[in-house]
Every structure is written in C-alpha cells, then in structure tokens.
Amino acid sequence: MKLNKNMGALDRIIRMVIAAVIALLYINGNISGLAAIALGILAVIFVITSIFSFCPLYLLFGLTTRKQ
C-alpha cells in the first residue's frame, strides 16, 4: 500500500522538534504520570507521521502542507 505524502518539510521538522522537547521533558522529570503517557503517545505519533510524511488527519480533512 502506497501512502500519498501530505506533509511538507517544515511540518515534519516542527513535529520532530516537538517530539524531542517532550522526550527531554520526560527525561528531566518535568512531566510524569498521565501527562507523560499522553504526551509520549503524541510524540510517537509525531515521529511516525514525520518519517512517512503522511498524516491521516490531513487526509481526513483534505489538507496538505506539501508543496506540489
């Protein structure tokens, strides 16, 4: 199955930076408990969508940040 890429480079970079910040907050002990779990899941989703340049929510709403 081939996914149509719908994320631009800036979008991917921003998602990776947010995921890194979440990881650093967790490592430094600034977040814990339910907040750490929720933000950890969000960070994993951001990393996966950045790697594949595909966001299912963008597809659902017909959006794209990729230059054609």
N, C-alpha and C positions, 0 to 999 in steps of 0.2 A: 504494500500500500504506500503510495507516494503522497506526502503532505505538501500542499501548496504553501510556500513560505509567505507569511504575512507580517513579519516583524522586521523593521529596519535596524541598522547598526546602532543608532543612538538608543533605541528602545532596548536592545539586547544589553548594551553597556550599562544602562541605568538599572536594569533588573539584576545584573550581576553585582553591581555595587551595593544595591540594597541587600542582596543575599549575603554579601561579605560583611556588611555592617551588622546584620542580625547575628551572624556567626560570631563576630567579635564581641557583641553584647553578651551572648551566651557564655563564651569562653571566659570573659572577665567577671561573670557572675552578676551582671546588671539585670538580667532577666532570668526568671525561673518559674517553675510550676506550669500552670495552664498557659500563661503568656508565652513561655519558652516553647511549649509544644505547638501552639497555634502559629507563632512566628517561624518556627523551624519548618513546619509544613509549607508555609508560604514561601520560605527561602528555597526549599527543594523544588517547588513548582516553578519558581522564577528561574532557577538554574536549568531545569529540564526544558522549559519553553525557550530559553535563550540558546541552548545548544542546538535545538531543532529549528529555530527561527519560526516557530509556529505557536500561536496562542488560540486555543479552542474558543475562548470568549470572543476574540476578534472575529472568528469565522461566524459565530452565532449572530453577532450584530452587524456583520458585513463590513468590518473595519480592516484597515491595513496601515502600517507605518512604513512599509517598504516602498522605496522609490521604484517606479515601473520603468 
